[in-house]
Amino acid sequence: MYRNAVDKVVEVQERIVDVYAVNKADFLSLKDGTEIRLDRIVSVNGKPIAYCSN
């Protein structure tokens, strides 16, 4: 699950095919072509993401 551009939580079931950086931001791309900024991810495989402040 991730938050989209209008801050709505979106659930997807798709394979991650790449992780990359553009303009100092990290993204992942899914098999279906969806690109998600990593700081917008809420959970992966049902496990909440815990962000580190260090």
C-alpha positions in Angstrom: 0.0 0.0 0.0 1.1 3.5 -0.7 -0.2 7.1 -0.6 -0.8 8.6 -4.0 -0.5 12.2 -5.1 -3.8 13.2 -3.5 -2.8 11.3 -0.3 -5.3 8.5 -0.8 -4.0 5.0 0.3 -3.8 2.7 -2.7 -3.4 -1.1 -2.4 -1.6 -2.9 -5.2 -0.6 -6.5 -5.8 2.3 -6.4 -8.2 5.9 -7.4 -8.4 8.7 -4.9 -7.7 11.1 -4.9 -10.7 13.4 -1.9 -10.0 14.5 0.5 -7.3 16.2 3.7 -8.4 17.0 7.3 -7.6 16.0 10.4 -9.5 16.8 14.0 -8.4 17.7 12.9 -4.9 14.4 10.9 -4.4 14.2 7.1 -4.3 11.5 5.2 -6.3 10.5 1.7 -7.1 8.8 0.5 -10.3 6.3 -2.3 -10.5 5.9 -4.8 -13.3 2.8 -3.0 -14.5 4.8 0.2 -14.9 3.6 2.0 -11.8 6.3 4.1 -10.2 6.1 4.8 -6.4 8.3 7.2 -4.4 9.6 5.2 -1.5 8.6 7.7 1.1 5.0 7.3 0.0 4.9 3.5 0.9 2.7 2.6 3.8 3.2 -1.2 3.9 4.8 -4.1 1.9 3.4 -7.6 2.1 1.1 -6.5 4.9 3.9 -5.3 7.0 3.9 -1.6 8.0 7.0 0.4 7.0 8.9 2.0 9.8 10.9 5.0 8.7 14.3 5.7 10.4 15.0 9.3 11.5 18.8 8.7 11.7 
